[in-house]
């Protein structure tokens, strides 16, 4: 179960930078970070010495606290060290997702008013910016670099960092833009502090525990719960520096055996849909699962194998960052797999909803977290979907240089309009019903949520990706099917086209009439996605 009381935060602890300082002093000789696959380790003391050297360099560059330092590269320990250095210096950190194009990175660098960008050579080559190479911390166009001989005798008592004010700007995070152009989300220190406090209240692990960071560190979900909180608590974080394919992820989980598994839905969906569902659909297994007592045995074995595949040492699997496939979730619930689905957004740095897996309601995304209120803008919040509104310590200051968008997002009473539609049951569980911007209006005025139709389409493992759009009064499913998927199903492109009407009829049989699709259109290429792997659906509507 979730912890009864906080372990890291006391009643007077209000400074997240003080906690970072204290963690370094307390865990000086412990390993903080390891690059998985290379064996490169950094103790808390190593991190402190690198921070001191980077602070010295920032001063030489004339950077002052409150000014902005951008950071862009793939996940690895130097990313985390660069973040700690800029953050503890009092700079506003601008984490940029490494999957962004050079043009996007360039635009963010200029829009954010950054004084410096710390990045890898891959990004530096195409940027017009003041650049610090993240590999060796040397300046690209200036004869400056960190002094690797400085601070070798640094001791815990010598560590003293910037002290923040709760409402001052801490992070400027640019959204992935799945429904439009990226915006600079201004997150204050109180949001970072409150998210860390939340993690301390619900994640039951501590000093020396091993964790695996696979989410993008520049994304708020990955930042808050995949490496920063772990650093504060004294964990040993392993960074997956390669693209997280299911094979690589499962190997890393088994090597590291982390105490908590934090993933986006895509990871679990691929494992379940490609490795488990095909087995369950064989004639032999279908016969076994038709008998209740044998079904329990089969499900228990599958649960144990899935648990072992993810390291076999975790309390729960926390899923977030995108919508979770309904069929996969139903199956995980049936086999009593220890999973929970959270709810968050960049504008809340990120957390809004969570519940311990023992109490988690299937289909929900938890309950409002401490220091946050959540309500539904609906006359009947338990039954009629309305926009989800949020208020509290986690909420952003607004969008950088965008007063109009800020006024539209945060109303006069301080409620953040999330753009998501949902309901809340009597127990406070939040159920998302779709995006306000993606909701379609049926011919007879019914609200149609394309995500719900896409969940039904996904039950056919042939369709790897789908987006439901509206053409006039008709709903059309745009789908992508890879050649390997066709081969697995014994189809060619030609025979596929002959089967589309059959698939359409079956999909419609599972949907209410007003949500029936009029056609299935097959795309030859994958849909364009954000770094979070959400489809940029605004490109197809």
Backbone torsions as a table, in degrees:
resi	resn	phi	psi	omega
1	UNK	NA	166.4	177.5
2	UNK	-64.8	154.8	-177.1
3	UNK	-65.2	147.4	-179.8
4	UNK	-76.3	-28.9	-179.5
5	UNK	-148.5	162.2	-176.6
6	UNK	-70.3	148.1	179.0
7	UNK	-107.1	-34.3	-175.4
8	UNK	-94.1	-38.1	-173.2
9	UNK	-97.6	128.6	171.8
10	UNK	-100.4	174.8	-176.2
11	UNK	-64.2	-20.2	-178.2
12	UNK	-108.8	4.2	-178.2
13	UNK	-82.9	107.4	-177.8
14	UNK	-125.0	0.5	-177.7
15	UNK	-113.4	114.5	179.1
16	UNK	-70.7	-29.0	177.7
17	UNK	-72.0	-33.6	174.5
18	UNK	-64.3	-38.2	179.3
19	UNK	-67.0	-36.2	175.9
20	UNK	-64.1	-43.4	178.3
21	UNK	-61.7	-45.6	-178.9
22	UNK	-65.5	-36.5	178.6
23	UNK	-62.6	-42.9	179.2
24	UNK	-62.2	-44.1	-179.8
25	UNK	-66.2	-40.3	-174.5
26	UNK	-74.9	-35.9	-173.2
27	UNK	-110.9	27.5	-171.6
28	UNK	-44.1	-44.3	-174.7
29	UNK	-93.8	-6.5	179.6
30	UNK	-76.4	153.0	173.4
31	UNK	-76.5	126.4	178.0
32	UNK	-93.6	-47.7	-171.9
33	UNK	-133.7	142.3	173.3
34	UNK	-136.3	133.9	171.6
35	UNK	-82.8	110.1	-176.4
36	UNK	-61.1	131.2	178.3
37	UNK	99.0	-22.8	179.5
38	UNK	-107.8	-21.4	-178.3
39	UNK	75.5	11.0	-179.0
40	UNK	-78.7	116.5	-175.8
41	UNK	-108.8	150.5	173.9
42	UNK	-135.5	119.6	174.7
43	UNK	-77.7	169.0	175.9
44	UNK	-60.1	-36.0	176.6
45	UNK	-65.4	-39.3	175.7
46	UNK	-60.3	-43.9	179.4
47	UNK	-61.1	-43.6	-179.7
48	UNK	-61.0	-41.0	-179.5
49	UNK	-68.4	-38.8	176.3
50	UNK	-65.7	-38.7	177.4
51	UNK	-60.7	-46.7	-178.1
52	UNK	-60.8	-41.0	179.6
53	UNK	-66.9	-39.6	179.0
54	UNK	-70.2	-35.9	175.4
55	UNK	-59.9	-42.4	178.6
56	UNK	-61.0	-41.7	179.0
57	UNK	-66.6	-42.5	178.3
58	UNK	-57.3	-41.5	179.1
59	UNK	-64.3	-41.1	178.4
60	UNK	-63.0	-30.7	179.6
61	UNK	-82.3	-4.8	178.4
62	UNK	79.7	16.5	179.1
63	UNK	-80.3	137.0	-178.4
64	UNK	-114.3	153.9	174.0
65	UNK	-55.0	140.6	-177.4
66	UNK	96.4	-21.7	174.9
67	UNK	-81.5	169.1	-168.9
68	UNK	-105.3	137.7	174.9
69	UNK	-124.0	120.5	179.1
70	UNK	-87.9	156.7	-175.2
71	UNK	-145.8	122.3	-177.0
72	UNK	-147.3	118.0	172.4
73	UNK	-174.8	172.9	174.2
74	UNK	-70.2	168.1	-178.9
75	UNK	-64.5	127.9	168.9
76	UNK	-172.4	172.4	-172.7
77	UNK	-62.6	-36.4	-179.8
78	UNK	-63.9	-30.6	174.4
79	UNK	-60.8	-49.8	-179.0
80	UNK	-61.6	-42.3	-179.6
81	UNK	-64.5	-42.7	178.0
82	UNK	-62.0	-40.1	177.2
83	UNK	-61.6	-51.0	-179.1
84	UNK	-56.8	-38.9	-178.5
85	UNK	-65.6	-49.4	-179.4
86	UNK	-65.8	-42.4	-177.4
87	UNK	-64.3	-47.1	-177.4
88	UNK	-73.9	-14.4	176.0
89	UNK	-78.5	-17.1	-176.2
90	UNK	93.9	7.1	175.8
91	UNK	-75.7	155.1	171.4
92	UNK	-84.3	118.4	-177.0
93	UNK	-85.6	133.8	177.5
94	UNK	-113.8	87.9	179.9
95	UNK	-76.2	126.9	-177.1
96	UNK	-115.2	128.2	-179.6
97	UNK	-62.1	130.6	-174.8
98	UNK	-68.2	-16.7	179.0
99	UNK	-80.3	-9.2	176.5
100	UNK	-65.0	152.2	177.3
101	UNK	-72.9	162.9	177.6
102	UNK	-58.0	-38.9	179.3
103	UNK	-63.1	-42.6	178.4
104	UNK	-64.8	-43.4	179.1
105	UNK	-61.6	-42.7	178.8
106	UNK	-61.3	-44.5	-179.8
107	UNK	-63.4	-41.4	179.6
108	UNK	-66.0	-41.7	178.7
109	UNK	-56.6	-46.8	-179.5
110	UNK	-71.8	-44.6	-176.8
111	UNK	-63.0	-35.5	-176.9
112	UNK	-78.7	-11.6	-175.9
113	UNK	64.6	33.6	179.8
114	UNK	-65.3	143.5	176.8
115	UNK	-90.4	-15.3	-173.4
116	UNK	-162.1	146.6	169.3
117	UNK	-124.3	130.7	176.2
118	UNK	-101.2	115.7	-173.6
119	UNK	-154.6	170.7	177.8
120	UNK	-83.3	167.2	-177.3
121	UNK	-60.5	-32.6	-179.9
122	UNK	-55.2	-36.9	-177.9
123	UNK	-92.4	-33.2	-175.3
124	UNK	-62.1	-35.2	-173.9
125	UNK	-58.9	-32.7	-176.0
126	UNK	-103.7	5.6	-174.3
127	UNK	-102.3	141.9	168.6
128	UNK	-100.1	94.4	-172.8
129	UNK	-163.9	169.6	172.7
130	UNK	-87.1	114.1	-164.8
131	UNK	-119.7	132.3	171.3
132	UNK	-111.3	119.9	-177.9
133	UNK	-69.2	125.0	-174.0
134	UNK	-73.8	-20.3	-177.3
135	UNK	-71.4	-43.5	-177.6
136	UNK	-129.0	5.1	178.4
137	UNK	55.3	49.1	172.0
138	UNK	-112.1	148.3	178.3
139	UNK	-78.6	142.5	-177.9
140	UNK	-70.9	-47.2	-171.6
141	UNK	-114.1	8.9	-178.2
142	UNK	-132.2	145.3	-178.4
143	UNK	-76.9	55.6	-178.5
144	UNK	-132.1	148.5	176.4
145	UNK	-160.4	164.9	175.1
146	UNK	-64.6	147.2	177.7
147	UNK	-88.9	101.2	-175.0
148	UNK	-68.6	-12.1	178.6
149	UNK	-93.0	-9.8	-177.7
150	UNK	-80.6	151.2	172.2
151	UNK	62.9	22.9	178.2
152	UNK	-65.9	-24.6	180.0
153	UNK	-97.8	11.9	-179.5
154	UNK	-56.8	135.3	179.8
155	UNK	-119.1	159.6	-179.5
156	UNK	-51.3	-39.1	-178.1
157	UNK	-65.9	-17.0	-178.6
158	UNK	-85.5	-6.5	-173.7
159	UNK	-86.4	117.6	176.9
160	UNK	-143.8	125.2	-174.7
161	UNK	-117.2	170.7	178.0
162	UNK	-54.4	147.4	174.9
163	UNK	-114.8	125.4	-172.8
164	UNK	-91.6	166.7	166.9
165	UNK	-109.8	139.4	-169.5
166	UNK	-52.5	-38.6	-174.9
167	UNK	-95.9	5.5	174.8
168	UNK	-74.1	154.0	-179.0
169	UNK	-71.3	128.1	-179.8
170	UNK	-109.4	-47.1	-176.0
171	UNK	-130.9	143.7	173.3
172	UNK	-120.8	100.4	-172.1
173	UNK	-107.3	123.7	-179.0
174	UNK	-91.4	124.2	-174.2
175	UNK	-66.6	156.7	-178.1
176	UNK	-73.9	-19.0	170.3
177	UNK	73.8	44.8	180.0
178	UNK	-71.2	-19.5	179.3
179	UNK	-120.5	15.4	178.5
180	UNK	164.3	-163.7	-177.8
181	UNK	-71.7	148.8	178.4
182	UNK	-63.8	147.3	177.4
183	UNK	-128.2	148.2	178.7
184	UNK	-86.0	106.9	-178.8
185	UNK	-85.1	121.5	-178.6
186	UNK	-91.7	106.7	-179.2
187	UNK	-103.0	123.5	179.2
188	UNK	-81.9	168.1	178.5
189	UNK	-59.0	-33.7	-179.3
190	UNK	-62.4	-32.1	178.2
191	UNK	-67.7	-44.5	177.5
192	UNK	-61.9	-46.4	-180.0
193	UNK	-59.2	-46.4	-176.9
194	UNK	-66.2	-38.5	177.1
195	UNK	-65.8	-38.1	177.1
196	UNK	-67.6	-39.2	178.1
197	UNK	-61.4	-43.8	177.3
198	UNK	-57.8	-48.8	-178.7
199	UNK	-59.2	-38.5	179.9
200	UNK	-66.4	-29.3	-179.1
201	UNK	-77.5	-27.1	-170.9
202	UNK	-119.0	-23.3	-177.7
203	UNK	-95.7	113.3	-170.5
204	UNK	-93.1	71.7	172.7
205	UNK	-147.2	168.9	-171.8
206	UNK	-155.0	-157.4	-173.0
207	UNK	-52.5	131.1	176.7
208	UNK	86.6	-14.8	179.5
209	UNK	-65.3	144.4	-177.1
210	UNK	-95.0	133.9	177.0
211	UNK	-131.9	160.3	-179.6
212	UNK	-121.3	121.0	179.8
213	UNK	-98.9	112.5	-179.4
214	UNK	-120.8	-13.1	180.0
215	UNK	-81.7	154.1	177.7
216	UNK	-58.0	123.9	-176.4
217	UNK	-67.4	-22.5	179.2
218	UNK	-81.1	-11.7	175.5
219	UNK	-87.6	142.4	-173.1
220	UNK	-61.3	-33.1	177.6
221	UNK	-62.7	-48.8	178.7
222	UNK	-68.1	-41.6	179.6
223	UNK	-59.2	-53.5	-171.6
224	UNK	-69.2	-43.6	-167.1
225	UNK	-115.8	-1.3	178.6
226	UNK	-107.3	-19.7	177.7
227	UNK	-147.2	-36.7	-172.3
228	UNK	-72.2	-47.6	177.2
229	UNK	-61.9	-41.4	-179.9
230	UNK	-58.7	-37.3	178.2
231	UNK	-64.5	-42.6	-178.9
232	UNK	-63.7	-31.5	-173.7
233	UNK	-92.5	-6.9	176.8
234	UNK	93.9	19.7	-179.3
235	UNK	-77.1	167.9	173.9
236	UNK	-106.4	104.0	-175.2
237	UNK	-92.9	130.3	174.9
238	UNK	-107.4	125.9	-179.1
239	UNK	-95.1	125.5	173.1
240	UNK	-82.0	104.2	-172.0
241	UNK	-87.1	-6.4	178.5
242	UNK	-101.3	164.9	176.4
243	UNK	-59.5	127.5	-171.6
244	UNK	-78.0	74.7	172.2
245	UNK	-73.8	156.5	-179.6
246	UNK	-53.7	-40.5	-179.0
247	UNK	-63.0	-48.1	-179.4
248	UNK	-64.7	-42.0	-178.8
249	UNK	-62.6	-46.4	-178.5
250	UNK	-64.1	-40.2	177.1
251	UNK	-62.2	-43.9	179.8
252	UNK	-64.5	-42.5	178.1
253	UNK	-59.1	-42.0	-178.7
254	UNK	-71.7	-32.3	177.6
255	UNK	-72.3	-40.4	-172.0
256	UNK	-94.4	-33.1	-178.3
257	UNK	52.5	63.7	-175.5
258	UNK	-66.9	157.2	-177.6
259	UNK	-85.0	-11.7	174.1
260	UNK	-146.5	144.6	178.4
261	UNK	-112.9	118.5	-179.7
262	UNK	-120.3	115.4	-173.4
263	UNK	-140.5	164.5	167.2
264	UNK	-88.7	158.6	-175.7
265	UNK	-55.4	-34.2	-173.7
266	UNK	-55.4	-36.9	-178.4
267	UNK	-61.1	-53.5	-179.0
268	UNK	-67.8	-38.3	-178.8
269	UNK	-60.1	-42.7	-179.5
270	UNK	-65.7	-41.4	-179.8
271	UNK	-63.4	-47.8	-176.2
272	UNK	-70.0	-47.2	-174.8
273	UNK	-70.0	-34.3	-174.3
274	UNK	-96.9	-22.0	-175.8
275	UNK	-114.7	-27.1	-175.5
276	UNK	-103.7	-48.8	-177.4
277	UNK	-58.2	-42.1	179.0
278	UNK	-59.0	-35.1	177.9
279	UNK	-68.9	-43.6	-179.0
280	UNK	-63.3	-24.4	-176.5
281	UNK	-91.4	1.3	174.8
282	UNK	-71.6	153.7	-175.9
283	UNK	-59.9	-41.4	-177.2
284	UNK	-63.1	-48.2	-177.5
285	UNK	-69.7	-35.4	177.0
286	UNK	-61.4	-37.7	179.1
287	UNK	-66.4	-40.6	179.7
288	UNK	-66.4	-44.3	-175.8
289	UNK	-74.6	-8.6	175.3
290	UNK	-75.0	-16.3	179.5
291	UNK	-102.4	117.0	-172.6
292	UNK	-50.2	-46.3	-176.0
293	UNK	-68.1	-36.0	177.9
294	UNK	-75.5	-30.7	177.0
295	UNK	-59.5	-41.3	178.9
296	UNK	-61.7	-39.8	180.0
297	UNK	-66.4	-45.3	-179.9
298	UNK	-62.8	-46.5	-178.4
299	UNK	-64.1	-37.3	178.9
300	UNK	-65.4	-40.7	178.5
301	UNK	-65.0	-41.4	179.0
302	UNK	-65.6	-42.8	178.4
303	UNK	-58.3	-46.2	-178.3
304	UNK	-63.4	-39.3	179.8
305	UNK	-68.3	-40.2	178.7
306	UNK	-66.9	-41.1	178.0
307	UNK	-61.6	-42.8	179.1
308	UNK	-66.7	-36.9	-179.5
309	UNK	-61.6	-27.2	179.6
310	UNK	-98.1	21.4	174.0
311	UNK	107.9	-26.0	176.6
312	UNK	67.0	22.4	-175.1
313	UNK	-138.2	17.8	-173.6
314	UNK	-108.1	152.2	177.9
315	UNK	-76.2	-46.6	178.6
316	UNK	-153.0	160.0	175.6
317	UNK	-103.5	116.0	-177.9
318	UNK	-97.8	121.7	-175.6
319	UNK	-112.7	134.9	178.3
320	UNK	-168.6	178.6	175.9
321	UNK	100.1	-19.1	179.8
322	UNK	-166.3	170.6	179.3
323	UNK	-65.8	144.2	-177.4
324	UNK	-101.3	131.4	-179.5
325	UNK	-58.7	128.1	-174.1
326	UNK	-64.5	-41.8	-178.6
327	UNK	-63.8	-40.9	178.7
328	UNK	-65.9	-44.0	179.4
329	UNK	-63.2	-42.6	178.5
330	UNK	-57.1	-40.8	-179.4
331	UNK	-67.3	-45.6	179.0
332	UNK	-59.8	-37.1	178.4
333	UNK	-66.9	-41.1	-179.5
334	UNK	-61.8	-37.8	-176.0
335	UNK	-91.6	5.9	178.1
336	UNK	60.3	40.3	176.4
337	UNK	-73.7	138.3	-175.6
338	UNK	-78.4	77.5	-179.7
339	UNK	-119.9	157.6	170.9
340	UNK	-146.0	150.4	-179.4
341	UNK	-114.0	125.2	178.8
342	UNK	-99.4	173.5	-179.4
343	UNK	-134.9	127.8	179.2
344	UNK	-159.1	173.3	175.8
345	UNK	-157.2	154.8	-177.9
346	UNK	-51.5	-39.0	-176.2
347	UNK	-64.3	-8.8	176.9
348	UNK	-120.4	10.2	171.0
349	UNK	61.1	24.1	4.4
350	UNK	-120.6	-7.9	-156.3
351	UNK	-78.3	138.6	175.0
352	UNK	-127.2	-43.6	-176.2
353	UNK	-134.2	143.0	179.3
354	UNK	-165.6	152.2	169.7
355	UNK	-152.1	141.3	175.7
356	UNK	-55.3	144.2	-171.7
357	UNK	-61.8	-27.5	178.5
358	UNK	-65.4	-31.0	-175.6
359	UNK	-106.3	-4.3	-174.7
360	UNK	-63.4	134.2	178.2
361	UNK	-92.7	122.0	-178.6
362	UNK	-54.0	135.9	178.5
363	UNK	89.1	-11.5	-179.2
364	UNK	-94.8	-177.9	171.5
365	UNK	-130.4	41.9	175.1
366	UNK	83.9	-166.7	179.7
367	UNK	-117.2	163.7	178.6
368	UNK	-55.1	133.0	-177.1
369	UNK	-80.9	164.0	178.5
370	UNK	-54.0	144.8	179.8
371	UNK	70.2	12.1	176.8
372	UNK	-131.1	142.4	172.1
373	UNK	-111.1	142.5	176.0
374	UNK	-132.3	131.7	175.2
375	UNK	-139.8	164.1	-178.4
376	UNK	-108.4	129.3	178.3
377	UNK	-82.6	78.4	-175.3
378	UNK	-154.8	146.1	177.0
379	UNK	-68.1	-19.0	178.7
380	UNK	-137.9	78.6	-172.1
381	UNK	-59.5	-22.0	-178.6
382	UNK	-83.0	-18.7	-174.1
383	UNK	-129.8	-30.9	-176.8
384	UNK	-106.4	115.3	-178.5
385	UNK	-59.5	140.8	174.8
386	UNK	-144.3	173.5	-179.3
387	UNK	-66.6	138.0	177.2
388	UNK	-80.9	124.8	179.0
389	UNK	-113.2	144.9	-177.7
390	UNK	-135.5	149.4	-177.9
391	UNK	-150.9	139.9	176.8
392	UNK	146.8	-167.0	-170.9
393	UNK	-64.8	-26.5	-175.4
394	UNK	-78.5	-16.3	-169.5
395	UNK	-71.2	141.5	-178.5
396	UNK	-62.1	167.9	172.7
397	UNK	-79.4	-28.2	-177.9
398	UNK	147.3	-169.6	178.4
399	UNK	-98.9	134.4	-174.8
400	UNK	-65.2	127.0	178.7
401	UNK	56.7	31.8	-177.5
402	UNK	-145.4	74.3	-176.4
403	UNK	-64.9	-36.5	-177.9
404	UNK	-63.7	-48.2	178.5
405	UNK	-63.0	-36.6	179.2
406	UNK	-63.2	-45.4	179.8
407	UNK	-63.6	-32.5	178.0
408	UNK	-74.9	-28.9	-176.2
409	UNK	-85.7	-38.4	-176.9
410	UNK	-119.1	118.1	-175.9
411	UNK	-81.9	-179.1	-174.6
412	UNK	-63.8	-24.3	180.0
413	UNK	-91.7	3.5	177.8
414	UNK	88.3	8.2	179.5
415	UNK	-81.9	128.3	174.9
416	UNK	-83.4	124.9	177.4
417	UNK	-89.2	107.0	-169.4
418	UNK	-73.3	-24.1	-173.6
419	UNK	84.2	-3.3	176.0
420	UNK	-95.4	149.7	176.8
421	UNK	-108.5	140.3	-179.3
422	UNK	-168.7	-177.0	174.6
423	UNK	-131.6	164.9	175.0
424	UNK	-130.9	126.8	-179.3
425	UNK	-81.8	-178.8	-176.0
426	UNK	-62.5	-27.0	-179.8
427	UNK	-85.5	-3.6	179.6
428	UNK	92.1	6.6	177.8
429	UNK	-71.7	134.5	-178.3
430	UNK	-95.9	129.0	177.7
431	UNK	-120.2	116.8	-179.8
432	UNK	-83.2	132.2	-179.1
433	UNK	-110.2	-3.0	177.1
434	UNK	146.1	177.7	176.3
435	UNK	-91.6	136.7	177.8
436	UNK	-57.9	-39.2	-177.3
437	UNK	-74.1	-19.7	-178.6
438	UNK	-102.3	-7.8	179.5
439	UNK	-60.5	133.8	178.9
440	UNK	-107.6	153.1	179.6
441	UNK	-105.7	118.0	-179.8
442	UNK	-67.8	168.7	-176.3
443	UNK	-59.5	-30.9	-179.5
444	UNK	-103.3	19.4	175.5
445	UNK	89.0	5.9	179.8
446	UNK	-75.9	146.9	173.6
447	UNK	-80.3	125.1	179.5
448	UNK	-115.2	124.8	-179.2
449	UNK	-103.9	107.8	-174.8
450	UNK	-58.2	-30.5	-179.5
451	UNK	-60.6	-34.7	-179.2
452	UNK	-70.0	-36.9	176.2
453	UNK	-67.8	-40.9	180.0
454	UNK	-63.4	-32.4	175.7
455	UNK	-63.1	-40.5	178.6
456	UNK	-67.1	-43.4	178.4
457	UNK	-58.8	-37.6	-177.5
458	UNK	-68.0	-14.8	177.1
459	UNK	-67.7	-20.8	170.9
460	UNK	-87.9	106.2	-174.5
461	UNK	-64.4	-10.4	175.3
462	UNK	-63.4	-39.8	-176.4
463	UNK	-86.6	103.8	-174.2
464	UNK	-79.7	-30.7	178.7
465	UNK	-144.1	147.9	177.5
466	UNK	-151.8	150.6	172.4
467	UNK	-137.5	125.0	177.9
468	UNK	-95.3	126.0	-178.3
469	UNK	-124.8	169.1	-179.5
470	UNK	-114.3	123.2	175.0
471	UNK	-112.6	101.8	-173.5
472	UNK	66.3	-120.8	178.0
473	UNK	-98.9	1.6	-175.5
474	UNK	-102.7	145.4	175.5
475	UNK	-97.3	131.7	-178.5
476	UNK	-124.5	134.2	177.9
477	UNK	-97.4	115.8	172.3
478	UNK	-89.8	127.6	-175.3
479	UNK	-130.7	153.5	173.3
480	UNK	-121.4	133.7	178.9
481	UNK	-133.4	123.1	-179.2
482	UNK	-81.4	163.4	177.2
483	UNK	-61.1	-42.7	177.0
484	UNK	-60.2	-35.5	178.4
485	UNK	-66.1	-41.8	176.5
486	UNK	-60.0	-43.5	-178.8
487	UNK	-63.3	-41.9	179.2
488	UNK	-60.3	-31.9	-177.8
489	UNK	-96.9	8.0	176.9
490	UNK	67.3	33.4	-177.3
491	UNK	-118.9	157.2	167.4
492	UNK	-113.8	173.0	177.7
493	UNK	-60.4	-36.0	-178.1
494	UNK	-69.9	-47.9	-178.9
495	UNK	-69.3	-27.3	176.4
496	UNK	-59.0	-47.2	-177.2
497	UNK	-61.5	-30.3	178.5
498	UNK	-73.2	-22.4	-176.3
499	UNK	-95.8	-8.4	-172.6
500	UNK	-59.1	-39.9	179.7
501	UNK	-63.5	-36.7	177.6
502	UNK	-64.1	-45.1	177.2
503	UNK	-61.7	-42.5	-179.0
504	UNK	-61.0	-44.0	-179.4
505	UNK	-62.8	-40.6	-179.5
506	UNK	-67.6	-41.6	177.7
507	UNK	-60.4	-45.2	-178.9
508	UNK	-65.8	-28.9	178.9
509	UNK	-66.4	-19.3	-179.3
510	UNK	-97.9	3.1	-175.5
511	UNK	-121.3	153.9	172.2
512	UNK	-64.9	151.6	-175.7
513	UNK	-53.1	-38.5	-176.8
514	UNK	-70.4	-12.9	179.5
515	UNK	-105.4	9.0	180.0
516	UNK	-65.7	143.1	177.1
517	UNK	-90.9	143.8	-178.3
518	UNK	-87.7	-24.0	-177.1
519	UNK	-161.3	158.4	171.6
520	UNK	-116.4	123.5	178.4
521	UNK	-112.5	125.2	-175.9
522	UNK	-92.3	126.7	175.8
523	UNK	-92.9	149.7	-179.9
524	UNK	-87.9	-16.8	-179.0
525	UNK	-126.2	156.9	175.3
526	UNK	-59.7	155.2	174.9
527	UNK	-71.1	147.3	176.5
528	UNK	-70.7	137.0	-173.5
529	UNK	-126.1	161.1	172.0
530	UNK	-80.5	168.9	176.0
531	UNK	-59.7	-22.3	178.4
532	UNK	-82.5	1.0	179.4
533	UNK	72.0	23.2	170.7
534	UNK	-89.2	140.7	179.2
535	UNK	-69.8	135.3	176.3
536	UNK	-78.1	76.8	-170.3
537	UNK	-66.1	-21.6	179.0
538	UNK	-63.7	-18.3	178.3
539	UNK	-77.1	-13.1	-172.6
540	UNK	-118.8	4.0	-178.4
541	UNK	-107.0	NA	NA
